[in-house]
Amino acid sequence: MRLKKWTYLLFAIFMVVSVDACAQKGNASKQVKQREKMLEKQKEEKEKAQEKSIEEGKKRHMNIQTKATKKRMKRTAKKAAKARGEKKGFFLFRIFKKN
């Protein structure tokens, strides 16, 4: 009877040690972190490309317009900004502000 208890105990210890040894925890977490980093980088590149595309579209839209239309668009944009309450601020603050 005593021998059976020792056998079960040794078997349980062996199983715990062998499962822990084969886990490869460090390598898997490193791969996961590397994958997350790569996905984050791809996401940033995609956002950057999208912003660039939007800016190019705005430039193209402005270049297509005639000179009179560009002036009218500029005046309208200024009026809209004034109506929204966007004020430029004191000229000295604008000159010496940190970007």
ABEGO torsion letter per residue (X at the ends): XAAAAAAAAAAAAAAAAAAAAAAGAAAAAAAAAAAAAAAAAAAAAAAAAAAAAAAAAAAAAAAABBAAAAAAAAAAAAAAAAAAGBBAEBAAAAAABBX
